[in-house]
């Protein structure tokens, strides 16, 4: 089976696009964004746990503000609910002129989650110049540098974190960089040995470790090992949004659309879940496929009307796998590549370049692979010449 670019007439294996992005390309129509009839319309209700994170009265001291903001940030990350980052900003604002180191760290965390990487990097650099023993700051800076493809700077930041963080944390930090810089096998072996040792007992570290193993197993072309690691991580953090989406992306890659729909059908209030439902629905010709697509498009339109930033990775994936519009998808994927250079972004850029039959974009992907020695089983299986 192959897919033909309607603009150039060139044909590409459908399996390539499926492996690179986990979905097929199908057509659809767009729906108008939903607008409430009046100001009294209830758009959403809060659960008890959410209400506890949105108290009627703001904290009156920094210590209470830090506890509340940390809880709001963690909840937003775990549940995939970005509005809680806004709540955290509101909580921190009265204690931010000037901010203490602890307040600065939380602001940087919010900024990196919103993909305001330059702002977060500047804040962290200033903080760490004055307080070099802030290990969490070095860890956060390492992540930003890694995500943006600044791997030497990421290694340095991981090394600086060793002065104040446990050795296992530093190993995990370094392994995430090695996975993208020609040392994938070494990092993968180190993490698997670490998982078999008693050195990692903290739940947060265990989840991070198993998540990295799952991602590297996928990169290695070992879906069964990836599933084992995901099972271990989800047993510790069953409602973690990042893990759930990683699990569903693995299912999409394996063609298990029904599993995706069963797992995410009660998460339709979350944009990233709705995107995966739209992809799975199209692939399986589910009766609600059009409904999920229209709902996702409505959210894109609503975000545009409100002037909110839409994460480009997800937007490009929607344009490529659901609409489909390869040329538009490639434009967004290229913009995304300017900000993020994780393996997911590399796969997306290559898939969009292939669908749009754009040699320049393919060359961009190839240059990155060659420069950094990236190994990825999906790329190697369907584009062998892309491997160093």
Buried (B, 14 or more C-beta within 10 A) or exposed (E): EEBEBEEEEEEBEEEBBBBBBBBBBBEBEEBEBEEEEEEEEEEEEEEEEBEEBBEEEEBEEBEBBBEBBBBBBBBBBBBBBBEBBEBBBEBBBEBBEEBBBBBBBBBBBBBBBBBBBEBBBEBBEEBBEEEEEBBBBBBBBBBBBBBBBBBEBBBBBBBBBBEBBBEBBBBBBBBBBBBBBBBBEEBBEBBBEBBEEEBBEEEEBBBBBBBBBBBBBBBBBBBEBBBBBBEBBBEEBEEBBBBBBBBBBBBBBEBBBEBBBEBBBEBBEBBBBBBBBBBBBBBBEBEBBBBBBBBBBBBBBEBEEEEEEBBBBBBBBBBBBBBBBBBBBBBBBBEBBEBBBBBBBBBBBBBBBBBBBBEEBBEBBBEBBEEBEBBBBBBEEBBEEBBE
